[in-house]
Amino acid sequence: MQAQRGGDAFAKRERTDAYVVTSAPESWELAFEDIRDADPEARLVKGLSPGVLVVQSELALPELTKHVRMHGTFVRHIFPLIQVLSLHEAQSDVAVLVDRCLSLTAKLDSLKSLSVQTRVLGGRAYRGYDVNIAVSAALAESGFHVDVKHPEQVISIVCTDTEGYIGVSAAKHNLSDWAGGIRRFAREDGQISRAEFKLLEALEVFSLQISAGGMALDFGAAPGGWTRVLRSKGLRVVAVDPAPLDSRLKSDSNIMYVPATAQEYLSKFAQPNSFDLLVNDMRMDPISSANLMCHAAPLLKANGAAVMTLKLKSKSQRKQVRHALEVLVSRYAVLGTRKLFHNRSEVTVALQQG
Ligand SMILES: C[S@@+](CC[C@H](N)C(=O)[O-])C[C@H]1O[C@@H](n2cnc3c(N)ncnc32)[C@H](O)[C@@H]1O
C-alpha cells in the first residue's frame, strides 16, 4: 500500500476534520472510494497499515457514517481523529496514552457510558488490551462509567510504531461496535464451518431480529454452518444444496434438507409466503445469485428479511456490487451492504422484502 505523507504539521495539530478509516487490508482503495462517494473532496492523508487509513474530509462524522452505512460497502469502521502523539514502542507508551486520554475528558459526556478501543498495529511491548485497561481504569477513577459491552461513547486509539492516533465519538457513529470493525466470535462445540461467523456477524451488523419459531430458507446450505446458526436461533430451516449436509444435522427434525439446486427448488417445491428469512451463501456469480433472490422474493412473508453473500471476482468489485444491487432493488429494500470482517472475496447484503 502506498502511504501518503501528511507532514509533521498534521501530527502536531489537533484536528477535527480527519478520520481513521478501517477496511479489509486488500480493500483499502475501495473503502477510500466509498468515502469519496460521500465527500468528493476527501483526501487520503496516509496509510497507517494496509486497511487503516487517515482520511481528511470536511464532512461531519454523523453525515459521513450515514452515507457510508447507506451506500458504502468496504468501510468497516470510522473514528474522528483529534490527537496524534509520538510513541516509542516501549511499555512507557501506555502511560503516555493514559495521560493524553485524560486530557481529552472535556470531549466526553460524563453522563454517558464509555469504552476504550485500542488497536496496536504490528508486534509491540504492549497490546491493545493493556491500553484499554489502563485508560479505562484512569477514566473510571475520574468518575466516568466504563461499559465495554454497550458504550454510548468510545475513545478509539490506533498505535503504530511511532505514533498514537486518538479519537472520541458516539459509538453509533463508528459504523461498528468493535475496534476497527474486527468482530471475533468464540468457536463453539459442534460448529460446522467458519462460514457460521459470517452469518452471526451479518445478523449483528445489520441488526436483523430473528423470532424463534419462524421459518428460514437456506440456499447453498452445505455443509450446514448457516443452517446450524439459524437452528440455534430457534428457526426451522429448509436447507437447499446438491451437496450433503454435515451428518451432525441429520437427526434434527426441524431441518428439512432438499438435495437440489436453488433453481430446482424454486421450480418444483416453492410455496409463496412461507418464510420469515431467506439466506443465500451460494458459490455463484453475483448477478445470477441476485436474480435468483428476486425469483425467491415471493416465498418470503411480508417484511421478511434476506441475507446473501456476493462472491466477487478480484477486478472492479464496486461495479460488481453495484450491478447486483441494481437487480436486487426490483424486489427488495437494501438494508445494507458490507464487506464484513469474516467475508473473504465476497461482501454481505441484507435485504427486506419490499
Ligand atoms: C460457501 S458454501 C456454503 C456454506 C454454508 N453457508 C455453510 O455455512 O456451511 C457454498 C455452497 O453453495 C452451493 N451451491 C452452489 N451453487 C448452488 C445452486 N445453484 N443451488 C444450491 N446450492 C448451490 C455449493 O454446493 C456449496 O455447498
The ligand as an SDF file (V2000), in Angstrom:
LIG
                    3D

 27 29  0  0  0  0  0  0  0  0999 V2000
  -19.6930  -21.4610    0.6830 C   0  0  0  0  0  0  0  0  0  0  0  0
  -20.6450  -22.9110    0.5620 S   0  0  0  0  0  0  0  0  0  0  0  0
  -21.9320  -22.5790    1.7060 C   0  0  0  0  0  0  0  0  0  0  0  0
  -21.5050  -22.7310    3.1140 C   0  0  0  0  0  0  0  0  0  0  0  0
  -22.6740  -22.7100    4.0760 C   0  0  0  0  0  0  0  0  0  0  0  0
  -23.2880  -21.3910    4.1350 N   0  0  0  0  0  0  0  0  0  0  0  0
  -22.2670  -23.1000    5.4630 C   0  0  0  0  0  0  0  0  0  0  0  0
  -22.3520  -22.2720    6.3760 O   0  0  0  0  0  0  0  0  0  0  0  0
  -21.8700  -24.2470    5.6770 O   0  0  0  0  0  0  0  0  0  0  0  0
  -21.4150  -22.7080   -0.9830 C   0  0  0  0  0  0  0  0  0  0  0  0
  -22.4200  -23.7540   -1.3220 C   0  0  0  0  0  0  0  0  0  0  0  0
  -23.1700  -23.3080   -2.4420 O   0  0  0  0  0  0  0  0  0  0  0  0
  -23.6640  -24.4730   -3.0700 C   0  0  0  0  0  0  0  0  0  0  0  0
  -24.2350  -24.1180   -4.3880 N   0  0  0  0  0  0  0  0  0  0  0  0
  -23.6050  -23.6720   -5.4910 C   0  0  0  0  0  0  0  0  0  0  0  0
  -24.4950  -23.4870   -6.4780 N   0  0  0  0  0  0  0  0  0  0  0  0
  -25.7150  -23.8150   -5.9820 C   0  0  0  0  0  0  0  0  0  0  0  0
  -27.0320  -23.8120   -6.5120 C   0  0  0  0  0  0  0  0  0  0  0  0
  -27.2740  -23.4600   -7.7780 N   0  0  0  0  0  0  0  0  0  0  0  0
  -28.0400  -24.1890   -5.7040 N   0  0  0  0  0  0  0  0  0  0  0  0
  -27.8070  -24.5590   -4.4200 C   0  0  0  0  0  0  0  0  0  0  0  0
  -26.5870  -24.5720   -3.8820 N   0  0  0  0  0  0  0  0  0  0  0  0
  -25.5470  -24.1950   -4.6340 C   0  0  0  0  0  0  0  0  0  0  0  0
  -22.4590  -25.3900   -3.1140 C   0  0  0  0  0  0  0  0  0  0  0  0
  -22.8330  -26.7380   -3.2960 O   0  0  0  0  0  0  0  0  0  0  0  0
  -21.8420  -25.1030   -1.7340 C   0  0  0  0  0  0  0  0  0  0  0  0
  -22.2230  -26.0970   -0.8170 O   0  0  0  0  0  0  0  0  0  0  0  0
  1  2  1  0
  2  3  1  0
  2 10  1  0
  3  4  1  0
  4  5  1  0
  5  6  1  0
  5  7  1  0
  7  8  2  0
  7  9  1  0
 10 11  1  0
 11 12  1  0
 11 26  1  0
 12 13  1  0
 13 14  1  0
 13 24  1  0
 14 15  1  0
 14 23  1  0
 15 16  2  0
 16 17  1  0
 17 18  1  0
 17 23  2  0
 18 19  1  0
 18 20  2  0
 20 21  1  0
 21 22  2  0
 22 23  1  0
 24 25  1  0
 24 26  1  0
 26 27  1  0
M  CHG  2   2   1   9  -1
M  END
$$$$
